[in-house]
């Protein structure tokens, strides 16, 4: 789009299809438009759209609304400006439905607009979930659209009466990414998938809002497999896996994966041949899904996939020479090698070749990960690889010049070729070094003797300018020192200085975690500070309260909680003596959220609420006992910490709904956070700067 405006009348158009995406250029004199498009079934009408965007940055940034254009043949009939127009559809008589994703909102949401061929607004409604797809009937009398989580539903609109006729809760595990009407206009075809490029038909709905007969029968069979009731679930599953319909095969694979998670009883010996057939098929997406499930079965028992192991390796070898799939092939080889030493011996030469000689830096990086996977279960087999990994910690002159292009590498995303430049923040040297640090740390955690000679090189990484590299080096040192503290004792003063002067919060936190693990004095200071942290939960200052909750979570809840057991028990005991303060803190945050009109302050409060519930809920609903367990206040039964939460969800669901950290409101916030594209540090920084 440029500053010149398209006007009604004759225009020049050019359409281009790139795999699953459609693009359209409209020009009229100096005015030009470029965006996506959708055509009416008869090809006469085209609705084109381009998302809105911000010009400039920060407070100086100016929002530019997106555009929607309706074209008939080469005549531009009308133009609309909406905040964030995305998926659109148009009927044979020029009625267009438009999804507006909106930009200014405290939570998730979107708006549906329907216009006739003259540009008159026929329907407009805003929803509190993001929108995911839309469609319209050939005659323009009905329009359909879908929402993403948490609503995850499909809606039908009567365009003439301008009302929503019904809402259908999506039965698929993924959101609807494609909606269309059948050629007879009597059914709505719902497509789901991981991305728009890989979506497939999932089921059909009648115009009365119920599953079609065929879809209902299919859903019933899937439920029989998932819940292991009715006929032999294995035979029912094979109906899907042996189908010639890709969408039915996809449903079978999803159902099999669900059954594996639920540990359902299935005859895997019968299933394996059908999985192999899908793995060897020409459908890349189905092949990758079947491969993932085969590895899941192998983790249950490697002997179950022994008969197809060589063919899996052959397929991965094929992927190694397939553009954009070599990384997936390497990771699969690593997972396979981790299951069986003989398989590892078979695949290691392939992985080592990519680790040392690949012209693509990301292949070397994924080869590093594959080595790490095998090293966790068969460390003796990757001993020769550790010196190579250690070389990646130092100077890059020995390998960087061998890449086919040091400045750019191409990836695949949604079937598009995307070039990521070093200048865009992707530095091969840094990414590969970080990967090597992670793998050396993982190996050292179990077998420190294999990496002890490389500890000085890991220590040197603490001087690197990249924060994540410094954090990763600290983590690796901590892992290596788990079995022998002597590996880390000489650099305790260095780590103390990092904990004191480091500006990056994650590096600072990691340094403190290590000190608490290996330095009793640091652990004692952290415990002594807990009483002040608890007192700060009652203060008015929202930022200070957030910081206190964050530190308490770090000490007792976070996956990186590092206090030795005796010190952690002291912290838990202090928290157990203050249930009313903890409960009041949660309640106060809820009230502040209701009363907050400032977006960033509200987000800070949502972050505080999630952390507070995660950290405090055990002490609010249960009594902490000397033996480290919790006694539920509702029924006096004793549980471990994890067991208590499981007990609440099953035996006291009403209470669990009140205290659980993740509900519709917090999930909406987390979706907004994820969609921002900001790193954790940048997101937190904007919350703290923008909150009162």
Steps between C-alpha positions, in 0.01 A plus 500: 500500500616856436369843590300540180140381538321263265167633374191338353539419133730310268812346650778269391529178697758224522449182700773268621469169683791384711429148618211539747499882504343741253621852431352778289630830366256779412627811323330818385730776384748565782284315753599142577378227731650161589334242722319170525179420318204265473279439195130426468423143387415622147820709485324828425555679833827530691541639851857612575634592841817619675564514874551829682845594630688752708733750336777605734565366849425579860289803584578650158348205313190564290246228438396456135171314454483206264300503176230284343405531131221334302575453131265374227693408189730804480265747673568610858153513662592619847781549752484471880753582769500270803754462778629150415305333217605143442319192367216598262251324272257617232185353344392482135286813553780704661413465870831500690581389855811648662687406818640803682751381758505843669803651668387702802374260763585387852438138416425276205232597252400569143218641290298351215375735227280414202456739206284477187628567149432874542703519821201527735568351844257211549635351822756589767576325828799492734610185686725436799707227336736532205352415162648216296303449176191608306293405197181591315243309296485541123174694521624723782210406728711331767845580638710294738800579718703336776675610816825380654550399862355539754164517316608267214158502332332536163215747436245525218352837402176558312613794287150615399365513858844607632498259796723219626298179456709264709833423666670159471784405736788373288546124546855493356811531713618796292323821406314527171733658242275459195123531450306454178158394377444177310418532127133428584506777766355259758809434712784697655840337450737554794876467449750489784876464522819631652529779242288636218742339256456150649131507589266222385129424507401398852119472497178640352209682667143528380338842473315421823829490693551128555755255364415336171413131523839392366690736731296385803581136423866586462506690829335207675775268373771740616344513846489119510873490431583779744294352784567133413133405493284326243659281228873420490655852498799378299283382211301823509822701498632307201192610302642850523869420456442280194266748331590662167353830625782720640263680739382167642859379540581825682209442740622146560850624585364767737279239669790255533715770655224581748463130585874476566487794739208336682685165506209322333541131421557450127656228288810689387632207299197538272540878487872516416468384133237768430723763662790392280280532191416858598864580583604384152216687326544812287313719749769680700267619776343157550843336484636730770195440722526123461873514573436693821247240614731210409763652729241538777423129468874427498538685829240267649700201376777521237429141391161613365667702223808282453358350180474844336805670654715474186218640286459789743873570466466482120217755508702732723794468261264604221396802707866596547518571128155665484492881517376629836462148647858415594458644851195281558694198369788565739273535803318179410830314461604628843176384660530161332862457605408580858267198507750233400882484498510303175282759330723774642809336349316491168396866498799669666713517183219692328468740792877546545538580131247784531655618827844546339443555131155644433494822298185608690559629852154396618569142394811505719287635783239225467776240471619633837155442647492149352836420662356620829198271470717194443742608771231493768453124467820384328775740613777258410402527133537876471835538678670592172242772439564699820830657383324620185218653705762670719665653192173680425539685831809679378612677185281436197768545235536126452140449385322827422676546165380158381132599496336550165391850609620651826242778495178319427326168533160389377229335708153369426198636681144441381634380165684825438871552453614744766852641496627592845798730496774527758421869501145415610636359826584143398872451553612145405805521725289589805219254433738211443707589807186509715391160367842352580491646852161341561608156382831507690310595814249217453781248449696639794203470733523121477860446390718795610818310415407522130499880502735594786776602256266753339396681821754783443347562157152512655626748761634725222145518360402696813683793339294493181282802429186297422286460816357162401852364441605613848189345652552176307863483617392544863240226461756263345746562784228433756406174326860380489553588866200297622717193560823684584487851641873541443426581136330824605663595832788702344260731317251564783639856543443561127142376525444717810612803301266407213211471747586845632563708187327312217233709327320219317234358740524140375879488526483658844234251611704206369809622687299526822355155444850351473619682810199377697579147384869497591543781756327452839548868587307610191221250573476626859475862378219406262306332781555799729347726235174302473325674791550838333375361171182372667448838667530671160199302374274742691643826368327734255784527250413256221853477360658426839232242570566342160872478575434335837266240350753436226779435750285271715403305190865468403584357841230237534304445179709562191656209315832667582430515876842413631499527877630183661218305659555613858491866397200456275310338786571811709349720229196274469453513878511882498240510224280251686484737797351777287197353318284806558766733355537276196123472451449875543777566249324292234167665576652847492655435159159384370340822624777711347443328165130587511576862584788550256436692179864522391601218268859442612410525868230242445748270326745538789219404736413196287863390513496551878179299533636203306822491703317548831257216433777267384705573811239550774200280421633199697525710817157657447306173467720268707713479815872438456621213718839427652547198276484724191148401395181707492172430680198614300286737709188377321529130584808460728672258261878521455674546165829594345508844345429373149248250631307773682432688178389185323273422798343847492422478129326163540342509849439873554446641149315812619789600726750411229325731254555786746865436583647344185759723332369456146143587409341670199606845618864414564523292183373797300775711655766238422380483139532878474849473646603227257356684201705810584812328369703658781755309704422438867741777600358756255143417598579536870692822435202665330267389781723645770556824311131544419352406837409729782 
